[in-house]
Amino acid sequence: MTNPPRHRLVPTNVAALAVGVSEATIRKWVSRGKITRYGAPNCRSAFDIDELTEIAMRRSPWPERRSH
């Protein structure tokens, strides 16, 4: 698996805001394999904004609008 381009990577606090969860939840998701963490082991974590957007869409409490 290749890393996404750097411009698509965001830090943990931005990842949490993007999905609407706490930073602790982001870390739990990493440990459970629900989300991919990028970065070296002793460096700051980074997350793919496209992956976060996908998760946020699944978690959205609002139904999609449908045209009549």
N, C-alpha and C positions, 0 to 999 in steps of 0.2 A: 504494500500500500504506500503510495506516495503522499507526501505532505501537501496540503492545499497551499496556494500562493499566500505569501505573508500578509497581503492586504485583506485577506479573508479571516485572519486569526485575531481573536480578541481575548483580553485577560479575563480572569475568573469573575471579577465584579461586573463587567459588561455582559458576560455570558449569563449571569444570574438575572440581571435586569432584562435581558432580551427574552428570557423564557418566563420571567415572573416568579422566580423561586429564590431561595437564599443561596449564598455562596456555599454553605454547608451541604445543601442539596446537590449542587453541582459536583462537589467532591464525592458525595455518596454515589452519584450516578457514574462517576469515573470508576470507583472501586467495584461497582456492580457490572461494569461493561456496557452501560446504557449510552454512554457518550465517549467520544475519543478525546484524549488529552494529548496535546502536542507540546514539545519542549523537552530538553534534557532533564534527567532525574533531579538535579540540584538547581534547576532554573525555574523561573515562573511558569505557571501553566498557561496554555493558550488553547482556544477552542475555535472550531470552524463555524463562522456565522451562518453558513448555509445549513449545516447540521442542526444548529440551534433553532433556526427558523422552522425547519421541518418539525422539530419537537414542539415548538410553540404552537404551530398550526394544529397538531394533534391534541394539544392540551386546551385549546381555545374553548371557552365556555359558550361562545356565541355561534349559533348555527349560520351556515352560509346563506347568503341571500340568493333567492331563486327568482328569476323573472317569470312573470305569468303570461 
